[in-house]
Amino acid sequence: HRWIVDVRDLVDAILLAYENHEAEGRYICTSHAVTERDLVEKLKSIYPNYKYPTNYTEVNDYRMLSSKKLQSLGWKFRPLEETLIDSVKSYGEAELLQSQ
């Protein structure tokens, strides 16, 4: 599994914890847990013209991580699809991606 968080959501979480007087201790900041295969399939459905891996090694290393403590302060995160679309757009503008 991969734990994904949008950098914009991370910044919001840091500011929220910093500015909230009730905040204490450590916070886990993650919004989506996805397998590599599911992540690639999601990207393929949105951007079919890029090259993607075809072989995967499945490893059962899932660990439960939760942002519930952070969410209890009012933290909200973007949908995975929005994060992926904005990321691919940003990578394209920086010329870091090659289509087929």
N, C-alpha and C positions, 0 to 999 in steps of 0.2 A: 504494500500500500504506500501511496504517497500522500502526505498531508500538505494541502495547498492553502495558502492564504494570499489574498491580493495585497500588494504592498500598500495600497491606499487604505485598506482596512486595518493593516498593521499600524500605520501611522495614527489612525483614529483610535485604536486600542491603547496605544502608548499615551496619547493625549488624555484620553478618558481616565486611565489609571492615575496619571500624574495630577490631574485636576480634581479628582474625586477624593474627598476627605475620608470616605469609608473604605477606600482601597488599601489593602495591606497584603503582604506576602507575595507569592509568585502567581503568575497567570499564564495559562497556556493559550496561545493565540493561533488557532487553526480553524478553518471553516469547512474544508472538504477533505474527506478521506476517500481516495479512489485507487483502484489497481491501475497499473501501467496499461494493461490491455483496455480497460474501460476508458481511460483517459485518451488513448490513441483513437478508439472508436468514436468518442465524442468529437475529437478534433477532425477526424475523417468525415463525419457527417456535416460539419460546418465548412471545412476546407478540404474538399476532395482532391485538389490538384497539387498537394505537397507529397513528398516522400515520407513514408512512415515505416517503422520497424514491422517485421512480419513474424519474427520468432520471439517468444517470451519464455523466461524461466520462472516458473511459479515457485515462490518461497512463502511458506506460511509463517510470516514474521509480524503479523498484525498485532499492534498494541493499541489498547484503547486510550485515546487522548480526548480530552473534552475541554471546550471553552465555556462551559456553563458558568463557571465563576466569573469570567469576564462578561458574559452575557447578562449576568445578574446586575452588573453595573450599568447596563443599557447598551452594550456593544452590539452592533448589527453588522452583518457581512453581506457582500454582493453574491449574487448567484454565480455558480461555477461558469456557466456559459458566458456571462458578461466578462468575467476575469479572463477567460480564454480568448474571446474575441478581441478585447482591448490589448491583450498581450501580443497576439499575432499581429495586430495592426502596428503596435509599437516596434516589434522586431522587424517587420517589413519596412517601416520607415527608416530604421537604422541599417537596412540592407543586410540583415543577419539571416534571412531565409531565402531559400531557393525553391521555386516551384518545379514541377517535373518538366 
